[in-house]
Amino acid sequence: MFGIVRPCTHRLSEGLRTEWMAHLCGLCLALRADHGQFARIVTNYDGLIISVLTEAQTGAMPAGRRTAGPCPLRAMRTAPVAMGEGARLAAAVSLVLASAKVRDHVADRDGLLARRPVAAAARRVAAGWDRAGARTGAALGFDTALLVDAVDRQTGIETLAGPGTPLLTVTEPTETATAAAFAHTAVLAGKPQNAAPLAEAGRLFGRLAHLLDAVEDREADAASGAWNPLTVTGTSLTEARRLCGDALHGVRLALREVEFTDGQLVHVLLAHELRRSVDRAFGTSSCSHQGLEVPEGSFGPPPGNPYGPTPGNPYGPTPGNPYGPTPGGPAAPPPPRPPRDRRGLIAGCLVWAGLACTCQLCCGSYEDPWSGERREAPCQSCGDCCEACNCCGQCGEGCCCCGDSCGCDC
């Protein structure tokens, strides 16, 4: 799973989390349906944004969902998944871009790809993905040759780059590829007026993807001697952060010009989660879902002297029921949770085996195989994957805290 927009599920509301998973699973199943089981390996977090953008312009419709069967990554439970042209376009784009990523690793001779037999096999796989993506793209009216051409130009640009080369010269092919993919969602949605602003948003998204990948790989590339745009062009992290900040602002401005039927998930992913991706890459954010930060004084003593007399008659009885809960004090215990269906021993063991094979028991959130209770993996410290939802004032334009009722426009 690769991609820069990796929202922590603790930050998404229940409705948005369900929608996000529907598009992620929809991308995976579209890859399987059109290109076979092995193609599902290219499922990625950024590709699903194509599906999200398409649906956000048309609005969610019953025909755009189907119930998928049990899957180990969903704790062997069924779930609604996105289907249709948006998911298929996301699959085509993911195949072509994954092919580019494989060829890039082959060129850098990373790991096992330094061995000729392995590199030759990887090239054949990448070429097959290019052809498969082209077939699906053609069926949707999208010419994936734009993506392939951008990838081919990338190699030439990197060869000629050196100290003093503008960093945006290096990111241009990626920007061109993502701009074309974003813009075509407007064609699929039947809203051609959205093509121009979506192309701009896609161009800047591609810039961010390229820059953040370079920032995250900078130390590893230096240790292995691999090509890195920041190192080769002599660009400092400060300058890279400035370019990322400009791109973030540009994405938000471009999205304001798009006519969405329901742009809530788009807003969360491309306005808030994209900003967190930048913070994560530059090491300026941390996860706090296990101890949410709250405004100062939210649970503190009331204003004034907490040991002073009660307003009014200082010697009179406390207003209201003196034996009831005091204002601001502990609330009544929550009602008991309704019982959940438990799986049998054999079914639970099968689900447990599936979770173990997908590493969810070690490194993720999962549902207990028997009780269905939500649990955290033993080694799940979440690192820097998320932070408490505190969007207000962090977009630079007084943004509200996003949820199902998000009405802000940042």
Secondary structure as GFF3:
##gff-version 3
##sequence-region A 1 410
A	DSSP	alpha_helix	14	35	.	.	.	ID=ss1
A	DSSP	three_ten_helix	37	42	.	.	.	ID=ss2
A	DSSP	alpha_helix	48	58	.	.	.	ID=ss3
A	DSSP	three_ten_helix	62	64	.	.	.	ID=ss4
A	DSSP	beta_strand	65	71	.	.	.	ID=ss5
A	DSSP	three_ten_helix	72	74	.	.	.	ID=ss6
A	DSSP	beta_strand	77	82	.	.	.	ID=ss7
A	DSSP	alpha_helix	85	108	.	.	.	ID=ss8
A	DSSP	three_ten_helix	111	114	.	.	.	ID=ss9
A	DSSP	alpha_helix	116	139	.	.	.	ID=ss10
A	DSSP	alpha_helix	145	160	.	.	.	ID=ss11
A	DSSP	alpha_helix	167	189	.	.	.	ID=ss12
A	DSSP	three_ten_helix	192	194	.	.	.	ID=ss13
A	DSSP	alpha_helix	195	224	.	.	.	ID=ss14
A	DSSP	alpha_helix	229	233	.	.	.	ID=ss15
A	DSSP	alpha_helix	237	256	.	.	.	ID=ss16
A	DSSP	alpha_helix	264	267	.	.	.	ID=ss17
A	DSSP	pi_helix	268	273	.	.	.	ID=ss18
A	DSSP	alpha_helix	274	281	.	.	.	ID=ss19
A	DSSP	alpha_helix	345	357	.	.	.	ID=ss20
A	DSSP	alpha_helix	360	363	.	.	.	ID=ss21
A	DSSP	beta_strand	365	367	.	.	.	ID=ss22
A	DSSP	beta_strand	374	376	.	.	.	ID=ss23
###
